[in-house]
Amino acid sequence: MLHLDSSQDDFAARLDALLAFETAQDPTVDQGVAAICADVQHRGDAAVVEYTNRFDRLSARTMADLTLSRDELAAAHARLPGAQRQALEAAAARVRRYHEHQRLESWSYTEEDGTLLGQQVTALDRVGIYVPGGKAAYPSSVLMNALPAKVAGVGEIIMVVPTPGGERNDLVLAAAYLAGVDRVFTVGGAQAVAALAYGTETVPQVDKITGPGNAWVAAAKRRVFGVVGIDMVAGPSEILVICDGETDPDWIAMDLFSQAEHDEIAQAILLSPSRDFIGRVEASMARLIETMPRRDIIVASLSGRGALIQVRDLEEACEIANRIAPEHLELSVAEPGAWLPKLRHAGAIFLGRFTSESLGDYCAGPNHVLPTSRTARFASPLGVYDFQKRTSLIRVSAAGAATLGPIASTLAHGEGLTAHARAAELRLPSADT
């Protein structure tokens, strides 16, 4: 794990090197995805079945073998042990309640001359959500993608989830049931993204695709963008912790582990003004790592993209945090609210010592689909607004046309667009009829 001190002459360069992440597509992956997408677009269901059998070790004959009904989702929900079912229901209720506050509403206003201007907000007709199903199962991803769409009023939600070796996860299917997913197809990879984007005989074409996936899924989402909308192309998981040195070092060590265990290229960083505290966190990590089932992944992540950084003070920590623009930012200090105004760039900010990032992943309420790879400088978490669109409303009165017409005419002539100008001029009171 990298040790840095903000007072070092080469600190900025070393920090930039740590943050650097190669986002360029692997040409082999890109070529493979292009072929799969083209094949699905051309052959539809047959291609989806063929690739799914090949990559997920299945023996499906038709798409009917890869389709789950609402009754099957309900049965998965009923099979859950009581504690799991209650936890899933509680998480779903909290996520739904939070996102209900995000719903955009239509609005308009009328000017003195009777001209009406406004905005109409409507939900997307149909969306597709991609849920990973390879190394692990992610029911939380189902809730975080489907519930905002449901709250937004999306007409139909289609879910795709790979089931390698035919393994179906009841938690994932139960989450789909609770979130109101309409149809589920047990397919994944580039073929699932292509099927959602282009439509097949069985899979309906959607308007937008959301949800994380591996490099093939990310490449496929890039490729189909424009045919459909996408949420983002997510990079590796990230956590940055700012700590004043007064939090239990075991807590901070485990918080860093919580993101490092996602992937060998996940990023985990601690900023603290206390050299002694950094040493205690490092000692906790050395002791606790032996208890981690995903030890090898955590070690690889921390070795490649982890850092313990000593800063001059919390003010500087906030400045560095803004430069990093992390996906998750824990503000583990005595008075987190006092520092919040200084933090401009982060996907989600976790305030106080008891607010572990993992609570946000599962049940706090805000969405866990967050901008990564420094895109928090300009991007936001997934939300209800991602499943709504805005249409401008303009109704010009006769009096309004008399006011606006000369303005439009003058500007249109200035741009050399005579028909634009004449269309406005014909509606003026003095125009020849």
N, C-alpha and C positions, 0 to 999 in steps of 0.2 A: 504494500500500500504506500502511495506516495505521501511524503511529508513535505509541506510547503510552509514558508513564512512570508507574509506579505511585505516584510521589510527587505527581503532579498532583492538584489538588483535585477535578477532575471525572472522575478515572480510572474510578471505579465505574460512573458513568452512561455513559461512553463505551464501556466494556467490555460493558455490558449491551446497548447499541445494536448493537455488533458481533455479539454472540451471537444477537440477535433474528432469528428465522427464521419467516416466515409459513407456518404449518402448515395453515391453513384450506384446505378444498378449493375449487377454482375451480368456481363453480356450473355453468358450461357443461360441464366435465368430469364433474361429479357427475351431471348430468342425462343426459349421453350414456352414461355407465357404467350408470346405472339402466335405461335403455332396452335396452342390449345384454344385460345380465344377465337381464332379464325375457324378452327374445326367445329367448335360449338356453334358459332354463328351459322356455319354451313349445314351441319348435320343435326343440330338440336339435341333432342333426348338421347339419341344413339351415342353421340360423342360423350355426353355427360356420364352415361352409364359405363361406357368403355373406360374412361379415365378413372372413374371412381373405383371400378373393380380393380384396375391396375395399381393405383396408388394406395388404396385403403384395404386391399386384400379381401375384397368381397366377391360375391358371385350373383349379383343382381341381374335379372333378365330384362326388366323394364323399370321405368321411373316409379311405377307403383310399388316396387320393392324398396324404394328409397324415400317413400312419402309417409309421414306420420299424421294421423288425424287428431283433432281436439280431444277425442275420447281417449286416445293413447297418452296424450299429455296429462289428462285428468287422472288416468290410472297411475302414471308415474308419481304424481303429486300425492295420491292416496297411499302409495307404497312407502313413502318416506317415513323414517322413524320420527316419533313425535317431536323430539327436540330439533331435528333438522327442519321439519315442516314449519314449526313455530318461528324459528330463526329466519327462514326464508320469507315467511309472511310478514314478519316485523320489518325486515329490510325493505321489502317491496312497498310496504305502507309508507315508510319514511322517505324513500326515493320518490314515490308518487307525490307525496305531500310537498316536498321541496320544489319539484318541477312544476307543480300547479301555480306557483308564484311567478313563473317565467313566461306564462302564456301571453303573447302579444294580442292586442285588440285593434280592431279597425277604428279609424277616427276620421273626422272631417270638420271643416269650418267653412262658413259662408261669409264672403266679403260684402261690403255695403251695397255694391251694385248687383248682388244676387249670384255672383260667381262662386261656385263650390269647388273647393280643393280638399283632397283627403287621401287616405290610404286604406285599401281593403286588404285584410289579412286572411289568407286561406291556407288550409293544411294541404300537404302533398297527398296525392291520390293513393300511392302505393310505395312502400319502402322495403328494402331488403336489409336484414342485419346478419352479419357474419359473426359466428361464434367459434373460436378455436376449439379444437377437440383432439389435439395430438398428444403432447407431453402431459397435459393436465386438462381438467374440466373447469369451465368458468361460468357457473350460474350467475355470478355477479355481473358479468358482461351482458348476459341476457337482460337483466333488469335495467342496467344503465343505458342500453341502446333501445330497448322496446318501450319502456315506460315513458320517456320523453315523447316518443312518437305517438303513443296512445293519448297522452295528455294533450298533445297538439291537435288531435283529431284526425290523424292519418286514417284513410279509409281501409287499408289492408296492410298488414305487416307479415312479410315472408321471412322466415328464418332458415339459414343453411348452417349445418354443423357437421363436420366430418365424424365418422364413427369407425376408426381404423380397427380392422379385425372384427367388426360388427359390435363393438362395445358401445352401448348406449348408456348415458349417465342420467339416472333418475333426477338428480338435483337440477341439471340443465333443463331437462324436459319439464319438470315441475315449475321452474322459473318461467319458462315460456308460457305455461298454462296460466300462472298468476299474472303475468304481464299482458295477457290478451293477445299473444301471437296467433295469427289466423291459420298459417300453414307452415309446416316444417318439412324440409328435405334434408336427408342425411347424406349430404355431399359437401365437399370442401375443396380447398385449393383454387387454382386459377379457373378450373371448369365451373365451379360454383359462382364465382364472380361474373364470368362470361354469361352463364345462364341467366343470372339476375339482370345483367345489363342489356342483353339482346333478346331475351325471352326464348323459350323453346315450346314444343307442343304441350308440355306439362307445366313448366315453370313460367309464370307470367313475368313480363318485363316490368321492372320497377323504375321509379323516378330518381331514387337515391340509394346508395349503398353505404352503410356504416359498420364499424366494428373492426377490431384488430386481427392480424394474421401473420403468417411467416413471410419470408422474402417473396415467395411466389404470389401470395395473396396481395402483398403491397404492390408488386409489379403489375399485377392484373388490374388493381384499382387505378393505378396511374394510366394504364392503357385505355380503360373504358371511360375515363373522365371526359366529359363533353357529350358522350352519348347519354350518360346519367351523371348525377351529382355524386360526390363522395364527401365524407366527413373530413378526413385528413389521411396522410400517409405517415403512420406513427413510427417513431424510432424506438430504441431501447428504453426501458424504464429508468427513471431518474429520481433521486432524492437528495435534497440539500438540507442539512440541519444547522441552524444558528443556535448556539447554546452559550449561556453566560457562565457555565461551569458549575451550576448549582443543581442540575438534574442528575438523578441516579445514572451513573455511567453505563450500567447494564441496560437501562431503558434505551439510551442513545445507541449503544452497540446493536441492540436488536432491531431498532428502527432502520439502521443502515443495512443490516442483513435483510430486512423485509423487502427491499427493492433489489438488492444484489442477488437474491435467490431466484429472481425471475429469469435471468439470462446471463451468460458469461460476459456479455458486453453491456450490461446494465451499469449505471453510474451512481455512486454513493459518496457524498462529500460532507464533511463536518467543518464548520467554521466556528472558532472559539478564540477569545482573547487569552484564555488560560492555558499555558503550556502544561501545567500540572494536570488539569482536567483532560487534556488530549491524551496524556500518558495513561490516565486511569481508564479512559475509553478503550485505548489500544489493549490494555491488559484484560479488560472485560471481553473484548473481541477474541483474544487469544484463548481465553477460557471457554467462552460460550460456543465457539465454532465447532468444538468437538461434539456438541449436542445436536447439531443441525443435520437432518437427513439429506439436505441438498448442499452439503458441505463443499463438494468439489466445484459446484457452480458458483457459490458465494466466494470461494477463494479465487477463482479465475476472474470474477467480476472485480473484486477489490484489488487484485494485483494489476489488472489492466486499466481500470477506470475509477478506482477509489482514491480518496485523498483526505488527509487530516491537515487542516490549514490553520495556522495561528495567525490571528489578525490583531491589529493594534487595539481596536475597540469595536463595540457593536455597530457604531456608525459606519465604520469601514466594512464590516461584515455585510451590512445592507447594500453598500455600493457594489461589493463583489457579487452578491446574490443577484442584483439587477443585471450585471454583466453575464452571469451564467444563465439567467432566465430559466430556472428549473421547472420540471413537470410538477414535482411536489416540494414544498418548502415548509419545514417545521421551524417555528419560531418558539424555541424552548427556553424562554426567559421569564424573569419575574413579572414584568409588565408588558406583555406582547402588544397590547393595543397602542402603546406609545410609539412603537416602531413601525406599525402597519403603514402609516402614511409615507414612509421612506421606501417601501417595497412596491415597485411598479411592474415588475415582470415575473410572473409565476403562474403556473396553471392552477394551482390550489395552494392556499396558505393555511397551515394548521397552527392555531394559536394556543400557546400554553403547554405546560409540561405533561398534562394528561391526554393531550390530543395526538395520539399516534396516527401516523399516516394510514395504517391498516384499517382504522375505523372508517376513514374516507373511502377506502377500497370497497367496503362491504355495506355499511349500514348508516353512516352519518346522514346521508341524504343527497348532498351535491354529487354531480356526476364524476365518475372516475376516468372517463375518456378525456384525456388532457393533452395539450400541446407539448411536444418533446423537441429535443435537438435545438433548443434556443428559439423555437417558434412562438413561445409564450410572449415574445416581444411584440407580436402582432396578431396572435391567434387566441381563441378562447376555448373553454371546456365545451364538450357536446351538450346541447340543451334543447329545450322545446323549440327555440327559435331556429334550430337547424332543420326542423320538420315543418316549418311554416314559410310561406313566401308572401311578399308584399307587392301589391299592385297599386299604382298611382291612380287616383280618381280626379278627373277634371271636367267640370260642367260650366261652360262660359255663358253668361247671360248676354243679351243684346247690348246692354250697356258696357259689359266687360269686354266684348269684342271691339267696341269703339275705342276703348282704352288700350287694349293689348295689341290690336291690329297694327297701328302705326309703328309700335316698337318692333314687332315681329317683321314687318315689311322692311324697315330700315336695316335690320340685322341680316335678313335674308338676301337683300340686294348686295349688302357688303360681302356676303359669301358667294355671290354669283348664282344664287338659286332662285331663279325668277318665278318658278311655279309655286315655291313656298311663299314668296312675297305676294303673288296674285291671290293665292288661297286666302290669305289674311285680308287683303285689300277688298276683295269681293264682298266681305261681310261688314264693311264700314258703312255707316248710314248714307254717305254721299256717293257710294259706288253705283255705277250704272246697273240697272236691272233689266 
